[in-house]
Amino acid sequence: MKSILTNKRILITGGTGSIGESLVKRAITDKAKSIKIFSNDENGLYELESLLGKQKNLDFIIGDIRNENTVKTITKKTDIIFHAAALKHVDRCELYPAEAFSVNVLGTQNIIEACIDENVEIAVGVGTDKAVSPLNAYGATKLLMEKLFVTASNFLSKDKHKTK
């Protein structure tokens, strides 16, 4: 069976995290046309590039999903976006809930708006079990992230856009 990633232009936000890195490896295996690996973790990008080696279809991009202009730029000419970027450590999100909100909610809205503007075929938001009846700032912000994806999906034509 042919993968949905085959010959597609992929963007993975949070591409240096554990889920992001797994998605990158899967996109390589499934022969994606191009893979943009986006992260604010400069060292993580360096280490992942060292691990995977120089490949012409890989683009390692440093930036922050909170930067609307950067997000608009990286989503150009993209078919599928996996949005895995997030602040995810429960204790850090409890100490800095405004930062968690800024990244996990406002950054997600930037991704969604760019997907709509660029007519991205498929956008997948990576959720968490902590969003079910959230007891902490992390869970609450991830619940809002999931709600943003669901709301965007409800308002978009099923023929043009897919969010999950």
N, C-alpha and C positions, 0 to 999 in steps of 0.2 A: 504494500500500500504506500502511495506517495505521501510524504509529509506535507503539511501546510506551509512548512518553512522552506521547502525546496525552491530554489531560484527566486526567493523573496528578499527584499531589503528590510533588515531587522534592526530595531533599536531596543537596547536593553538598558533601562535606567537602573541604577544600583548594580551595575554589571560586575562589580568586584566583590559583592557580598556572596554568601553561600548559595542562595537561590539564583542570583544573577549569573554567577560563574557556571552553575549547572546549565542554565539556559544558553549561555554562550557555547559551551561544549556541545550541547544538543544541536544548536543551529549550525555549527561546523560539521557535525556528523551528518546532518540532514541536507547539507550542501546549499545553505542559504547563499544568495548572490552576494550580499554584503551584510556585515554585522557591525553596528556602531555600539561600542561599549562605553556607557556614560556613567561617570562617578565623580564624586567630590573627593575621593580617596586617591590622592596622587601616588602614594606608595603602592596601594593596591593595584592601580593601573599598571605601574611599572612591573610589579611582580607577576601579574597575569600575562603581560606581554612577554616577559622573560620565559614564563612557563609554556606559552603557546607558540612562541617564536614569531618571526616576521611572516605574515601571510597577507597577500595583497587585498583580500576581502575583509580584513579586520581594521577597524578604526578605533583607537583608544582616545576618548575625549574626556577631558577634565572640565567639570562645571557643576553647577548647583541647580536643582529643579526649581528653586525659588526665584531664579533669574528668568523672567519671562522672555526676554530677548534671546538668551541662550537656548531656551527650550524651543522657541520658534525656529531657530536656526537648525538645531539638530534633528527636528522632525521632518524637515524638507526631504522629499524623495524617499519616504519610508512607507513600507507596506504594512508592517506589523510592529506594534510596540508592546513590549512586556515592561510594565511599570513595577519595578521591585525596589526602587529607592525609598528609604524611610529611615527615620530614627526608630530603633527597635528595642533598645535596652530599657526594660520596664523601670528600673531604678533611676536611670538618667532622665527618662521622660517625666517621672514624678518630680524630680528636682527642677526640671526646666520645661514645664508644660507649654509655655509660649513657643519655645523652639520646636517642640514636638508638633504643635498645631501648625506652625509656619511651614515645616517640611512636609508633614504627612497629609495636611489638608490643603493649604494654599499651594504648595508645590504640585500636588495632585491636580488641582484645578488648572494650573498652568499646562500640565500635560494634556488634560482633556481638551482644553480650548485649542491647543496646537493640533491635536488629532483631528478635531473638527475642521479647523482652518485648512489643514493640509490633506483632507480627505483620506486619512489613514484607514486602510481596509479593516484591520482588527486591532483593538486595544485591549490588553489584558491587565487588570490590576491585581497585584498579588496581595491577598488578604491574610487574615490570621484568625485562629480560634479565639484569640483574646478580644475580638470585636463582638463576640456573642455575650450579651449582658456584661458589658465592660465594668471592671472594678477599679480601673486605673487610667491615667492619662494616655498611656500607650493604646490601650484597648479602645478608649473613646475616640482618639484621633484616627485609628484604623477603621473604626465603625463609620466615621464620617467619610473617610476615603472610599470605602465600599459604597456608601450611599451616593456619593458623587458619580461614581461609575454607573450605578443602577439608574440614577436620574438622567444622566446623559444618554444612556441607552434607550430609555423610555421616550425621550424627545426626538431621537434621530430616526430617520427612515431605516427600516430593517434591510432594505436593499443596498444602501450605501455604506452603512457603518455597523460595526459589531463591537460591543464592549462586553467584557466578562468580568 
